[in-house]
């Protein structure tokens, strides 16, 4: 079901629409939050808080075309609120949040996937976030700019820097193996 159709159903009080919202966006928000927070319990809290806020704030959304971006903006605010309230979790305690098949998984071996996941976790949250939104959630630069309250050029710059930082870490990893 399309985002706009779901938005219309929610706006008109359709009893099953909230369940459909949770089924459609819950796993995606959980995946997004898990990758940023590296904590599945905290990610589940983000999903719950996001859904509650989306449900209660739906009347404030004027443009149903930005529904998906708005939901991820709400989720982003929850994620970064949690990041501000806690200290970073060491990488050794990282839960496996890559259970679903991603485009990356189909291109690289299991060892390379683990290495990239670890190195992605070393990036600053704002760099990790834009890469996750672009590469794993398939968001456009405009959507990412809306979600992160940035300009498109700032998003492009962050993605460039994130990719450059990730590439540098990968090169360092391979040079250390030799």
Secondary structure, DSSP 8 states (H G I E B T S, - for coil): --HHHHHHHHHTT-TTHHHHHHHHHHHHHHHHHHHHHS-HHHHHHHHHHHHHHHHHHGGG---GGGHHHHHHHHHHHHHHHHHHHS----GGG------S--HHHHHS-HHHHHHHHHHHHHS-HHHHHHHIIIIIS---HHHHHHHHT--HHHHHHHHHHHHHHHHHHHHHHHHHH-
